[in-house]
Amino acid sequence: MVLVRAGVVAGALTVVSLPWLVPALGASASTDPAGAELFAARADTPFGVTGSLLALGGIWNAQAVPAGYDSVVLALGQLLLSLTALAGWVWLLRRGPRTPYGVALSVAAAVGFTIALVGSTSAGQTALAAAISAWPGFGTLRDGQLYLAPLALLQAVGIAGVAQWIGTPRRAASENTGPTPLGRATGAALALLSVALLPGLAWGGAGALSPVHYSEEWQRVQRMVDDDPAPGAVLTLPWSAYRGMDRADGGHTVVLDPAVKLFERPVVWNDALRVDTPDGLRVAQGEDPWARAVGELLPPEVTGAPDSGGAEPGDPDSARLAAELAALGVRYVLVHDNAPPENQNMFTPEAPGFVGVHSGTELLLLRVDAAASQEAAPNRSGESDISGLEVTGWLVTVGAVVWSIAASRSSWSLRGPTSRNSSSPRRPRR
């Protein structure tokens, strides 16, 4: 019976995942096996990887760890609080009545914790790297800390269980009694303790989190690009995923390139990630095949590769580059920090093959010349086609959802906690 139920669940998950599973199986995206080691869980507390994961940590990016997180006292408090929450969860399961999600959440939390822990070992990283080399889809397992989400949910419920445990009189342990003053006080204390043990997250990460100011020039360029009815992508430069931006408080910070989410059309950007490790700077190659194809066309002074005597501004080679970019579906080139020497060399309003659309103090927007676009392959517009197999996957999933609603006679109407057929009469309100 258990195997039958497991098979039904696996089949249902497969059916509802078809709209994402079918494109993934046929996609040309790739995942760098080196990410298995680079993005594995790390010990961000004094208690090693296991203790860090139990305390819902294990962050591999040292710059993302809140201030004071490595303190022995605070880390010990976080670990003890997590263990207390686990004890509260066990108490809830043993107390009964059995909740329908108890076993499922326990299994999900154990599996997620195991994925994160195994991924932090040398053997686990080797196995995961081999799996990623065989199929890039296994790359979803490389950030093991993400799979601690079920454990976090379990601990949140467990904390409530601790408050109920302490606030429940022994003689009423088997009854569903309401919260006592002691239980309320315990719950409040545990909630405050959860915040007190992470003081580095208070007030926006102790002032580390602040809004970034986007100038009106960004909005102007956005309107220019979005108002263009012609298809094609935007190539954003410099060839890096991050940009230096001014903060609202007058400071300077580094953020993800705003162009990635700014436009309504596709954006081609360098999705490779540079990670500073104790052994030196390492690069996890990007996953987008479109970005790899465009990156191979860009000259060394743009990509940061060793200089091989690239073209000067206005060099005739820029016309060839414009034609090659157009063939790959690129219509615009956006250069951030439009000032020498940051400006990307051959990308100037006077460069053959490009037409200057906007040149401001911060941004330079070029459009690939119409002649180059006409000579390029007309079927590469920057928009991906949906195959018949993908459409079939969507139809199967939608049909299965509709059938499940009809077969179970489900209703979209909201109901209160009291059933209409309840035997308890309602008391009139005064």
N, C-alpha and C positions, 0 to 999 in steps of 0.2 A: 504493500500500500504506500509506503514511504517513497519507494522508487517511482511509482506511478504518479504521485503528487509532484515529485521533483521533475519528472519528465513533462508534466503539464505546465509547470511554472517555467521551465526552460523553453518550451515551445511558445508559450505566451510572450516571454521576453524577446524571443527571436522575431515573432510576428510584429510586435510593436516597434522593434528596432530596425525594421527593413528600410525605412526612408534614409537612415544613416548608415546602415550596414552595407547596403548594395553599393552606394558611391564609394565607401571606404575600401571595399574589396577591389574595385576597379580603378582606384585613384593612382596617380603617378607620384604622389607625395612620398617623401622619405623621412626617416628619423635617424639621427646620428646615434649609433650604439654607444658612443662616448658619454651620452647623457645618462646612462645607467649609473655611472660613477659620479658624475658632476652633480646630479640632482638627487642623489640618495640622501636619506635622513642623516642628520649630524647630531652630535651631542652638544646641545646648547645649554645644558645645565651641568653641574658638577657630578651628576649621577649616571653618566654615560648615555648611550643611545637608548637603552631600555627604559631607564628612569625618565629621560626626556620625553619619550613617546607616551609613557603612562601619564605624564603631566601635560599631554597634548602639545608637546613641543616638537623638537627634532628638525627645526628649520635649517635648511642648507645654506641660505643666504645670510651671512653674518650681518649685513647692513639692514636686514629686515627684523632683527631681534630687538625688542624693546629695551630701553635703558634699564639696567638693574636686573635683567633677567638672569644673569649668571651669578647673582648673589647667592651664597650658600644658604643664608637664612630664608630668603624669599623662595628659592628653589625647593628647599626642604618643606616649606609650608605648602607649596603647590603640589608636591608629590604626596604629602600626607592628606591633603584635601581630596586628591584624585583617588587615593586608596580608600578614604572614608566614603566617597561617592560610590565606589565599587561595592563596598560593604552594604551600603544602603540599597543598592540595586539587588543584591543577593537576598537581603531581608524582604524586599517587596515580592520577589519570586517565591520565596518560601512561605510567606504569610498567606498568599492567596486572597481572593480567588485568582486563578491563573488568567493572566491577560493574554489576548490573542497575539500580541506583538512581542511578548517577553522572550520566547525562544528565538524568534526571527531576529530581533535586535541584538540579542546576545551573540548569535552566530555571525551576524554582519560585523559587529564590533571586533570579534575575535579574528575574523578573516582579514579585516582592514588592518588591524594591529600586526598580524603576521606578515602581510605584504610589506608594510613599512619596515618591520624589523629585519626580515630576510633581505630586503633590498639594500640594507646598510652593511651587509657582510660581503666579503670578497667573493665567496662562492655564489651568493645571490646576484651580485653585479655581473659576474661572468656569465651566469645562466641567462640573465635578462638581456645582456648585450648580444648573446647568440640568438635569442628569440627575436630581438629587434632586427638583426641582420636577416633573419629568415622572413619576417613579415613586419613592416613598420607599425602595424596596429598595436603591437605589444609595447610601443612607446608610451602608451597611456599608463603603464605601471611604473614608470621611472620616478615620478614624484610621489614617493610612498607616503609622505605626510598627509597628502590629500585624502587618503583612505582612513584617516583617523576620525572622520566626520561621524560615523556611527558610534564610535567610542565616546565622542564628545556629547552626543545626544543621550547615550546611556548614562554618562556621569551626571548630566543635568537632571535626569529623572531620579538618579540615585541620590543626589543631594536632597531632593524633595522627600525621598524615602527616609533619609536620616532624620530630617525634621519630624516626619510622622512617627518614626520609630521612637525618638526621644519623647515626643509629646503624647504618646499613647500609653494610658495606664495599663499595667500588666493584666488586671482583671478584665480589661476590654480589648485585649490583643487580638482576639478572634472576631471582634465586631467592627463594623464600619462606622466608627464614631467620628465626630467632627474634630477639628484641630483644637487643642488645648492652649492656654496661654503660654505654657512652656514650649509647645511645638511652634507657635507663632514666633516666639522669641528666638528659638533655635534657627528657624528658617531665615529670619531677618539677619541674624548673626552670620550665617553661612553665606548669604548673598553679599553682605558687606565684606566678608573675608575674601571672597572671590575677587573683588575689586581691589582690596588692600594689598593682595599678593602680587598685583601687576601695576604698581604705581607708575611705571614708565609709559603706560597707555593713557593715563589721565591727561586731560587738557590737550587733546590732539597729539598724543605721543610726546608729551613734555615740550610742546611747541614745534615738534619736527614736522607735523602735518599742517600745511597752510595752503590756501588757494593759489593757483598759478594764474597770472594775468596774461590774457590773450589780447593782443592789440587789435584795433579795428581793421588793421591791414589783413589779418587772417580772415575776418568776415568778408572783406571785400573780395579777396581771392576765392573764397568759397562760393560766393554768388557768381563770379565769372565762370567758374568751372561747372557749377551745377546748372546754370542757365544755358549751357551749350547743349543742343539736342544731339550732336554727333556722338557716336559711341567711342569708347576707348578709355584706357586706364590712365592714372596719374603716377608718374615715377617721382618719388620723393628722395631728395638728396640733402645733405651728405649721406653716403651709403652706410648708414648706421641706424640702429633702432631707437636711439635716444638723442634728445636735444637739450641744450642748455636754455633755460627760460627764466625770466624775471618773475619773482614772487610779488604778491600784493604788498608785503611789508618792506619791499625794496631790496630783498636779498636775491640770491641766484640759486637755482636748483636744476637738477637733471630729471627730465620726465620722458616718458614714451612719446615718440614723434606724434604730435597732434594730428598730422595729416592722415594717419592710419584710419582714424574714425571721423574725419572731418567731412569728407565728400560722399555724395550719393553714388558715385561710380567706383569701380575697383581701384585699389591703390597698391602699387608694387613697391615693396620696401624690403630692406635687408633684415630678415627675421633670424639671422644667426645671433647667438648669444655669447658674449665674452665673459668668462668667469675667471676671477683672480684667485688662484689656489696657492697653497704654500710651495708648490712646485713651479709656479710661474703662471702666466696668462694662458688660458686654454679657451678654445672656441668650439661651441657646439653648433654644427652646421644647421642652417635653416631647413624647414620642411617644405616650403613652397617651391615647386618646380618652375613656376613662372619667374619667381625672383632669382633662381639660379641661372635661368636662361638669360635674363636681363643683365645680371651681374657679370656674366662672361663677356658681354659686349662692351661694358664700361672700361675706360682706360685706367691704368694703374693709379694715376693721381686722384681718381674718384673713389676707387675701391680701397685704397690704402695699401695696395700691393707694391712690391719693390719697383721703383721707377725704372722704366725702360725707354725713356726719351719720348714721353707722350706728346700729344699734339698741343700746340700753342692756341690761345684764344683766336677763333676765327679760322683755324686750320681747315682745309678742304675735307679732311677726314670726318669732320662733324656732319657733313652732308650724308656720308655713308652711314654714320652712326644713326642719324635721324631716320634713314630708310629702314635700317635694321630694327630700330625701336618700333617704328610703325608696323613692320611686319609681325612684331610680337604683340600688337594691340595697344601700344602706348600712344596716347594723344597729347598728353601734357607732361612737362618736366617742371617740378617745383623745387627750388633751391632755397633752403633756409640759411639765414645769416648771409645776406647778399652784400659781402664786403671782402675785398682781397685781404689775405690770400685764401679766406674760407670759401669764396666762390669757386665752384667746381670747374675751373680752368676753361674748357672749351664751351661751357654752357653760358653764353652771353647773348643779348638780344641781337647782336650782329652776326652770330654764328650761322654759316650756311646750313640750310635744312631746318632751321628753327625760326619761329616768329615770336618776337617779344610781345607779351600780352600785358605784363605788369612788372615794373621794376621799382621797388621801394627800398626803404631803409633796412627792412628785415627779410623780405621775401622777393624772389625772382620767379616769375611764372612764364614759361615758354610753351608754345604750341608747336607740335611737329608740323612742318610745312605741308600744305595741302598736296603739293606735287609729290612729295615723298609718300604721303598716305595713299595716293591713288596708285603709285607704282607698287605698293606693298600688297601682300596677299589680302584680298577683301574679306576673307572669312575670319580673320583674327581681329575681333572688335573689343576684346577684353571681357566679353561675356561668355560664360561657360554654357554649353548646350546640355540639356537634360535628355538622357537616353530613354528609350522605351522601357528598358528594364527598370530604371529608377521610377518611372511613372507607374509601372506595374507594382513595384514595392509600396508606393504610396497608396494605391488603390486597395491592395491587400490589407494594409494596416488600417486604413479608414473603414473598410468594410468589416474588419474584425471588431473594431471599436463599436461601430453601429450595431452589429449583431449581438455583442455582449450586452449592450444597453437594452436592446429589445428582448433578448432571451431572459435576462434577469429581471425584466420589468422595472428597471430603475427609473427614478424620477429626478428631474433637476430641481424640484421644489425643495425649499429649505424647511426642515422640521425642527421643532423644539425638542428638548430632552424628554418630555412627557408624551407617551403614546396616546393616541385617541381612544384606544381600547383599554386604557388603564382602569383597573377595578376601583381605584381610589377616587372618590368623588371630589370634585373641585369645590373649594370654598369660595363663596362670593366675596368680592372685595368690597370693603366699606368706603 
